[in-house]
Amino acid sequence: MYKSVGPDNVHPKVLKECSESLSSSLAIIFVKSFITGSIPKLWSCANVVPLFKKGNKLDPTNYRPVSLTSIIDNTKVISINHCYDDNKILQEDINRLVKWSEDWLITFNESKCKFMYIGKKNPRYEYKLNNSVLTETMIENDLRIFISNNLEWKYHVNSAIGKANRKLGMIKNSFEYLDELSLKLLYKLLVRPHLEYGATVWSSFWKKDIGNLEIVQHRATRIESLRGKSYEERLKILKLPTLFDRRRRGDLIQMYKISKGKDIVSFHHTPLNFELERSSRSTNCRIRRQFTKSRIRHHFFTNRVINDWNSLPQWILDKNNLNIFKNSIDNYFGF
């Protein structure tokens, strides 16, 4: 919203503040652009500013050119392989992507294209892109969340803790004295988001990960005015919940959004516990547990949220406003 204007000289804040007035006109342009396969000339231009992503700063390919026109990015091809022939099908899909990129003059950066095997019994097979063998990766950063091939979250948790600790250190070194209000404001603004980003996806069930995450908040709340207070007492004074309870709250909010159709989640196989049960009196949003032998699946979002979700009174589940639902679960659970 506060970024600089582009070649069309329209400031993003104007689009934000005047969205209701401009939406009809922009909708007409978008529809015409979609039908004709073209875009306004100014929309295809941009003040290109190279932004460093990661890797070697001397490599020009590691910089992102900012553009006003959306392009396909972070392309993924996913396949569930049960036999050798399934691997061939995946390779054919990759070949089709290459053909598409050639037709549209968009080339894939082969050095940054990788593949990941998930599952112990996954048959190993070499995949190629333009006759170049793709490199296997064990851990990959996907939209700031580190995915590992064993589907555990230790690496991501440690990465989040490292970022949060660096921010916390910056705050503590910048102020000789922090009162309770200032600490709470800076912590919630600069530190806690690193510990909660995408938590519905990665929320770890390992006690060590849970404890290590909590230690960051434990350190953050240690200030002069709260000297001698226990961690629980400091949280009560600062009116902060534990990070574990914050993740529980996030799970409930996400399930609410899914149940109300506010968020659409495309499950490959709809879990049994995601089917809404019906009551003769009213729509009952209780969910059933999916029984599984897999430890990872057992602690997956749709399973771990069940106890908290099913304990909610019906009057809370019937709320149609997200903010009212949040306030209701905060009061009910004491978050």
C-alpha positions as CSV (number, residue, x, y, z in Angstrom):
1,M,0.0,0.0,0.0
2,Y,2.9,2.4,0.8
3,K,5.1,1.3,-2.1
4,S,6.1,3.8,-4.8
5,V,4.1,4.3,-8.0
6,G,4.7,2.4,-11.2
7,P,4.9,3.7,-14.8
8,D,1.1,4.3,-14.8
9,N,1.6,6.9,-12.0
10,V,-1.2,5.4,-9.9
11,H,-0.2,5.2,-6.3
12,P,-1.2,1.9,-4.5
13,K,-2.8,3.8,-1.7
14,V,-5.3,5.3,-4.2
15,L,-6.3,1.8,-5.3
16,K,-6.7,0.8,-1.7
17,E,-8.7,3.8,-0.5
18,C,-10.9,4.1,-3.6
19,S,-11.4,0.3,-4.1
20,E,-15.2,0.5,-4.0
21,S,-15.4,3.3,-6.6
22,L,-12.7,1.7,-8.9
23,S,-13.7,-2.0,-8.6
24,S,-16.4,-1.9,-11.4
25,S,-14.2,-0.2,-13.9
26,L,-11.2,-2.5,-13.1
27,A,-13.4,-5.6,-13.3
28,I,-14.4,-4.6,-16.9
29,I,-10.7,-4.2,-17.8
30,F,-9.8,-7.6,-16.2
31,V,-12.6,-9.4,-18.0
32,K,-11.6,-7.9,-21.3
33,S,-8.0,-8.7,-20.7
34,F,-8.8,-12.3,-19.9
35,I,-11.0,-12.7,-23.0
36,T,-8.6,-11.1,-25.4
37,G,-5.4,-12.5,-23.9
38,S,-3.9,-9.0,-23.7
39,I,-3.2,-6.4,-21.1
40,P,-2.9,-2.6,-21.1
41,K,0.5,-1.5,-22.3
42,L,1.4,0.3,-19.1
43,W,0.6,-2.8,-17.1
44,S,3.3,-4.7,-18.9
45,C,5.9,-2.1,-17.9
46,A,7.6,-1.8,-14.6
47,N,10.3,0.1,-12.8
48,V,12.6,-2.9,-12.4
49,V,14.4,-3.0,-9.1
50,P,16.6,-6.0,-8.4
51,L,15.8,-7.5,-5.0
52,F,18.2,-10.1,-3.5
53,K,16.6,-13.5,-2.8
54,K,19.2,-15.9,-1.5
55,G,22.5,-17.5,-2.5
56,N,25.6,-15.8,-3.9
57,K,25.0,-12.0,-4.1
58,L,27.4,-11.8,-7.1
59,D,25.1,-14.1,-9.2
60,P,22.6,-11.9,-11.1
61,T,20.1,-14.8,-11.2
62,N,19.7,-14.6,-7.4
63,Y,18.0,-11.2,-7.7
64,R,14.2,-10.8,-8.2
65,P,13.1,-8.2,-10.7
66,V,10.0,-6.5,-9.4
67,S,7.2,-6.4,-12.0
68,L,3.6,-5.3,-12.0
69,T,2.5,-8.1,-14.2
70,S,2.0,-11.5,-12.5
71,I,4.0,-14.4,-14.0
72,I,4.0,-18.1,-13.1
73,D,6.4,-18.8,-10.3
74,N,7.3,-21.6,-7.9
75,T,5.9,-24.2,-10.2
76,K,5.3,-27.6,-8.6
77,V,4.5,-31.0,-10.0
78,I,3.3,-33.6,-7.5
79,S,2.7,-37.3,-8.0
80,I,1.8,-40.2,-5.8
81,N,3.9,-43.1,-7.0
82,H,2.8,-46.7,-6.4
83,C,4.8,-48.4,-9.1
84,Y,7.5,-47.7,-11.7
85,D,5.1,-46.6,-14.4
86,D,3.9,-43.8,-12.1
87,N,7.4,-42.4,-12.3
88,K,7.2,-42.3,-16.1
89,I,3.9,-40.4,-15.9
90,L,5.6,-37.8,-13.7
91,Q,8.5,-37.4,-16.2
92,E,5.9,-37.0,-19.0
93,D,4.3,-34.2,-17.0
94,I,7.7,-32.5,-16.6
95,N,8.2,-32.8,-20.4
96,R,4.9,-31.1,-21.0
97,L,5.9,-28.2,-18.8
98,V,9.1,-27.8,-20.8
99,K,7.1,-27.8,-24.0
100,W,4.7,-25.2,-22.6
101,S,7.6,-23.0,-21.5
102,E,9.2,-23.2,-25.0
103,D,5.9,-22.3,-26.6
104,W,5.5,-19.2,-24.4
105,L,9.2,-18.3,-24.4
106,I,9.5,-18.8,-20.6
107,T,12.5,-20.8,-19.6
108,F,13.0,-22.7,-16.4
109,N,16.2,-22.2,-14.5
110,E,17.5,-25.7,-14.4
111,S,20.0,-25.0,-11.7
112,K,17.1,-24.1,-9.3
113,C,14.8,-26.9,-10.3
114,K,14.9,-29.8,-7.8
115,F,12.9,-32.9,-6.8
116,M,12.0,-34.4,-3.4
117,Y,11.2,-38.0,-2.5
118,I,8.7,-38.4,0.3
119,G,8.2,-41.8,1.9
120,K,10.7,-44.5,2.8
121,K,9.4,-46.9,0.1
122,N,9.4,-44.4,-2.7
123,P,11.1,-46.0,-5.7
124,R,14.1,-43.9,-6.6
125,Y,14.0,-42.6,-10.2
126,E,16.0,-39.9,-12.0
127,Y,13.9,-37.0,-13.4
128,K,15.2,-34.8,-16.1
129,L,14.5,-31.3,-17.3
130,N,15.8,-30.5,-20.8
131,N,18.0,-33.6,-20.6
132,S,19.6,-32.4,-17.4
133,V,19.2,-34.6,-14.4
134,L,17.4,-32.8,-11.6
135,T,19.1,-32.6,-8.1
136,E,17.4,-34.3,-5.2
137,T,16.7,-32.1,-2.2
138,M,16.1,-33.1,1.4
139,I,14.8,-29.7,2.7
140,E,13.2,-27.0,0.6
141,N,11.9,-23.5,1.4
142,D,8.3,-23.1,0.1
143,L,6.8,-19.7,0.8
144,R,9.0,-19.3,3.9
145,I,8.2,-22.7,5.3
146,F,10.9,-25.4,5.2
147,I,9.5,-28.7,4.0
148,S,11.7,-31.8,4.7
149,N,11.4,-35.2,3.0
150,N,10.5,-36.9,6.3
151,L,7.6,-34.4,6.8
152,E,9.0,-33.3,10.2
153,W,9.4,-29.7,11.2
154,K,12.6,-29.6,13.3
155,Y,14.5,-27.6,10.7
156,H,11.7,-25.1,10.2
157,V,11.2,-24.7,13.9
158,N,14.9,-24.0,14.5
159,S,14.9,-21.5,11.6
160,A,11.9,-19.7,13.1
161,I,13.6,-19.6,16.5
162,G,16.8,-18.2,15.0
163,K,15.0,-15.4,13.3
164,A,12.9,-14.6,16.4
165,N,16.0,-14.6,18.6
166,R,17.8,-12.2,16.3
167,K,14.9,-9.8,16.4
168,L,14.7,-10.1,20.2
169,G,18.4,-9.5,20.6
170,M,18.1,-6.4,18.4
171,I,15.3,-5.0,20.7
172,K,17.2,-5.8,23.9
173,N,20.3,-4.1,22.6
174,S,18.5,-1.0,21.4
175,F,16.9,-0.1,24.7
176,E,18.5,0.3,28.1
177,Y,15.1,0.0,29.7
178,L,11.8,-1.5,28.5
179,D,8.6,-1.1,30.3
180,E,5.9,-3.7,30.1
181,L,3.8,-1.9,27.5
182,S,6.8,-1.2,25.2
183,L,8.0,-4.8,25.5
184,K,4.7,-6.3,24.7
185,L,4.2,-4.0,21.7
186,L,7.7,-4.7,20.2
187,Y,7.5,-8.4,21.0
188,K,4.1,-8.9,19.3
189,L,5.1,-6.8,16.3
190,L,8.7,-8.0,15.6
191,V,9.3,-11.3,17.4
192,R,6.2,-13.4,17.7
193,P,5.2,-13.4,14.0
194,H,8.4,-15.4,13.2
195,L,7.3,-18.1,15.7
196,E,3.7,-18.3,14.3
197,Y,3.9,-17.8,10.6
198,G,2.2,-20.8,8.9
199,A,1.8,-22.6,12.2
200,T,-1.3,-24.4,11.1
201,V,0.9,-26.2,8.6
202,W,3.9,-27.0,10.7
203,S,2.7,-27.1,14.3
204,S,5.1,-29.6,15.9
205,F,4.0,-32.3,18.3
206,W,7.5,-33.0,19.6
207,K,8.0,-31.8,23.2
208,K,11.5,-30.5,22.4
209,D,10.2,-28.3,19.6
210,I,7.4,-27.0,21.7
211,G,9.7,-26.2,24.6
212,N,12.3,-24.5,22.4
213,L,9.7,-22.3,20.9
214,E,8.4,-21.4,24.3
215,I,11.9,-20.5,25.5
216,V,12.0,-17.5,23.1
217,Q,8.9,-16.0,24.8
218,H,10.3,-16.9,28.2
219,R,13.4,-14.8,27.4
220,A,11.4,-12.0,25.9
221,T,9.4,-11.5,29.0
222,R,12.4,-11.2,31.3
223,I,12.6,-7.5,32.0
224,E,13.6,-5.5,35.0
225,S,10.1,-4.6,36.2
226,L,9.2,-8.3,36.3
227,R,12.3,-9.5,38.0
228,G,11.6,-12.4,40.4
229,K,8.3,-13.4,38.7
230,S,7.8,-16.8,37.3
231,Y,7.1,-17.3,33.6
232,E,3.4,-18.0,34.2
233,E,3.2,-14.8,36.4
234,R,4.9,-12.7,33.7
235,L,2.5,-13.9,31.1
236,K,-0.5,-13.1,33.3
237,I,0.8,-9.6,34.0
238,L,1.5,-9.0,30.3
239,K,-1.8,-10.7,29.3
240,L,0.1,-13.0,26.9
241,P,-0.9,-16.6,26.2
242,T,1.6,-19.3,25.8
243,L,2.8,-20.0,22.2
244,F,1.3,-23.5,22.4
245,D,-2.1,-22.0,23.2
246,R,-1.7,-19.5,20.4
247,R,-1.2,-22.4,18.0
248,R,-4.3,-24.1,19.3
249,R,-6.2,-20.8,18.7
250,G,-4.8,-20.6,15.2
251,D,-6.0,-24.2,14.5
252,L,-9.5,-23.4,15.7
253,I,-9.7,-20.2,13.6
254,Q,-8.5,-22.1,10.5
255,M,-11.1,-24.8,11.0
256,Y,-13.8,-22.2,11.4
257,K,-12.8,-20.6,8.1
258,I,-12.9,-24.0,6.4
259,S,-16.2,-25.0,7.9
260,K,-17.8,-21.7,6.9
261,G,-16.4,-21.8,3.3
262,K,-14.2,-18.8,3.9
263,D,-11.1,-20.8,3.0
264,I,-11.1,-23.5,0.4
265,V,-8.7,-26.4,1.0
266,S,-8.2,-28.8,-1.8
267,F,-7.4,-32.1,0.0
268,H,-6.2,-34.9,-2.4
269,H,-8.4,-37.3,-0.4
270,T,-11.0,-35.7,1.9
271,P,-10.2,-36.9,5.4
272,L,-13.0,-38.9,7.1
273,N,-12.9,-36.5,10.1
274,F,-13.6,-33.6,7.7
275,E,-17.1,-34.8,7.0
276,L,-19.7,-32.7,8.9
277,E,-22.1,-34.8,11.0
278,R,-25.8,-33.8,10.8
279,S,-28.1,-33.4,13.8
280,S,-31.9,-33.7,13.6
281,R,-32.2,-30.3,15.5
282,S,-29.6,-28.3,13.6
283,T,-26.4,-28.4,11.6
284,N,-23.8,-30.0,13.8
285,C,-20.3,-29.0,12.9
286,R,-18.6,-31.7,15.1
287,I,-15.9,-33.6,13.2
288,R,-14.8,-37.2,13.4
289,R,-11.3,-38.4,14.0
290,Q,-9.4,-40.2,11.2
291,F,-7.7,-43.3,12.6
292,T,-4.3,-43.8,11.2
293,K,-1.1,-45.8,12.0
294,S,1.1,-42.9,10.8
295,R,2.4,-40.7,13.7
296,I,2.6,-37.7,11.3
297,R,-0.9,-38.1,10.1
298,H,-2.2,-38.6,13.6
299,H,-0.9,-35.1,14.5
300,F,-2.0,-33.5,11.2
301,F,-4.2,-30.4,11.4
302,T,-7.5,-32.1,10.9
303,N,-6.8,-34.6,13.7
304,R,-5.1,-32.4,16.3
305,V,-7.8,-29.7,16.2
306,I,-10.6,-32.2,17.0
307,N,-10.6,-32.2,20.8
308,D,-10.6,-28.4,21.1
309,W,-13.1,-28.0,18.2
310,N,-15.6,-30.6,19.5
311,S,-15.5,-29.1,23.0
312,L,-16.8,-25.8,21.7
313,P,-20.5,-25.1,22.5
314,Q,-22.9,-25.0,19.5
315,W,-23.6,-21.3,20.0
316,I,-19.9,-20.5,19.3
317,L,-19.8,-22.8,16.2
318,D,-22.9,-21.0,14.9
319,K,-21.2,-17.6,14.9
320,N,-21.1,-16.2,11.4
321,N,-18.6,-13.4,12.1
322,L,-14.9,-14.3,12.3
323,N,-14.0,-11.6,14.9
324,I,-16.9,-12.6,17.1
325,F,-15.8,-16.2,16.8
326,K,-12.2,-15.2,17.8
327,N,-13.5,-13.3,20.9
328,S,-15.7,-16.2,21.8
329,I,-13.0,-18.8,21.8
330,D,-10.6,-16.4,23.6
331,N,-13.2,-16.1,26.5
332,Y,-14.1,-19.8,26.4
333,F,-10.5,-21.2,26.6
334,G,-8.9,-18.2,28.3
335,F,-6.4,-17.6,25.5
